[in-house]
Amino acid sequence: SLIDDVDDNNYNSLHKHSICQSLKNNVKQSFENLKIVIKTPQVYVFIIWDIFAPSCYYNMAGLWGSRYFQEVMDVKKKTADYWILVISLSVIVGGLLFPPISNLTHSRKWVLCISTFIGMLSALGFVFINHNIGSWSVLILMFLFGLGSNGNIPILNTLIKETNYDVAGTMLGFINFFPFLFNLFFFK
């Protein structure tokens, strides 16, 4: 029993040491991956896109969209809230639509650019609309806005993965940090 106690203590000590060593190696590898990500030039293009497109979607779908419709389009809160649901539908449709299109056209970059351009144009439409233009027109603009601002996220994620397979997880996490950070500023 004294021998068993010594063996258990020895085992626990070795086990704690191996866990600490493993954790130390994982942290070291994470920082090495982060250095690779930071040195990759394409990352900054992805970050810029990710700051503006999804952040606008989050703001429209979350904080400002319903209030905008109530004040500018002069509709009731319940109607405005239903109109916002169209954005969610467009993200689902975009997630199903854009990957096959990019596979057929053999271009992720151009599918992302064109879809983002469509989202930007529909967002600009809302900038210049100062009255109720009708439910169907608003719903179509909202659908296109959601499609172009967040429905194309699977394409961006695939581009990120294809940029560097070895550090794809770190790169994706690093890039996805920025839209949430900038939402803090856009919400104010």
N, C-alpha and C positions, 0 to 999 in steps of 0.2 A: 503493500500500500504506500509506503514511503516512496518506493520506486515508481509506482503509478502516479503519485502526486508530482514527482519530479518530471516524469515524462509528459504529463498534462501541462505543467507550467512551461516546459520547453516547447511543446507543440503550440501553445497559445502565443508564446513569444515569437516563434518562427512565423506563425500565421499572421500576426499583427504586422510583422516586418514585411512579409510578402504583399500584404494589402497596401501598406504605405508605399512600397516600391512600385507596385502596379499603378497606384494613383499618381505618383510622381511621374512615371513614364507617360501616362495618359495626358496629364497637364502639359508636359514638355512637347508631346506630339501635337496637341491642340494649338500651342503657340507656333510651332513650326508650320502647321497648316495655315494658320492665320497670316504668317509672313508671306507664304506663297500667294494667298488670296489677295493681300494688299498690293503685291507686286504685279498682279494681273491687270492689264489696262482695261479689258472689257468690263471688269467689275464696276467701274465708275459709270459707264454708260448704263448698265443695268440699275445701278443705284439711282441715277437721275430719273430714269423711267419709273422706277418703283416709288420714288418720292412723290411724283406728281400724279400718275394715273390712279393707282389704288387709293391714295390718300383722298383724292377728290371723290372717288366712289364712296369711301367710308363717311365722308362728311355729308354727302348728299343723302345717302341711305340712313345715316344715323342722326345727325343733329339738325342740319339746315333744310333738308328737302321738304319735309312736311310743312314747316313754317313758311318756306318760300311759296309753296303752292297756296297756302292759306292767304298770304298777304298779296302776292302778285296775281295769282289766278282767281282769287276771291272765291275759294271753295271752302266747304266745311272741313273740319279736322279729320273726320272719318273718311271723307272722300280723298283727302290728301294722303292719308295713311295707306289707303288702298292703292293709290297711284305709286307709292314708294315700293310696294310689293313687286311691281313690274321689274324693278332693278334686280331683285333676287332671281326672278325667272330668267332674266337675260344672262346672269352669271352662270346659271345651270345650262342654258342653251349654248352659251359660248364655250363652256368646258367640254361639251359634247361635240360641238361643231368645228372649232378651230384645229384641234389635233389632226383629224382626218384631212382637213383642207391643207394643212402644212405638209402632211405626208404626200398628198396628191401633187402639190406644187413643188415639192422638194425644197421648200424654203420656209424656215421658221422666222427668219429675220423680216421678210417682206410681209408675211401674214401678221406679225406683231405690229409692224409699222402702219400698215393699211388699217387694221382694226383700231389701233390707237388714234389714227387720224379721224376715223369715223366717230369715235367717242369724243374727240376734241371738238369736231364740228357741231355735234349735237349739244355739247356743253356750251359752246358759243351761242347756239340758238337760244338757250335759256338766259344768256346775258342780255340779249337784245329784245326779248319778249317782255312787254310790260302790261300785258292784259291776258285774259283767258282766251286761248286760241282754239279751245275745244278739247274734249276728252281724248279723242283718238289721236290728235296731233301731239298732245302732251305724252300720251302713252307710247307712241312710236319714238319720240325723242328720248324718253326715259329708257326705253328698251335699247336703243342704239348707244346711249350713254353708258349704260351698264355693260353692254357687250364690249364696247371699246375701252372701258376703263378698268374692268376687273374680270370680264369673261374670258380674257386672253391670258390669264395668269398661267395656265398649263403650258403655254408656248414659252413664256419667259422661264419657267422652271426647267423646261427641257433644254433651252439654250444655256442656262447656267450649268446644268449637269454636263452638257456636251463641251463646255469650255475647258473643264479639267476634271476628268472622272475621279482622279485620286483625292481631290479635296472638295468634291461636289457638296457634301453635307455642310462643311464649314462655310463654303462660299454661299450656299443658299441661306444659311442662318445669318451670316454677316449682312447680306443684301436685304433680307426681310426685316432686319432690325430698323432700317431707316424709315420706311413708311409709318411705322408705329411711333417712332421718335418725332417725326415731323407732324403727325396728327396732333401732338401736344400743342404745336404752334398754330396749326390751321384752325383748331377748335376755339382759340381765344379770340 
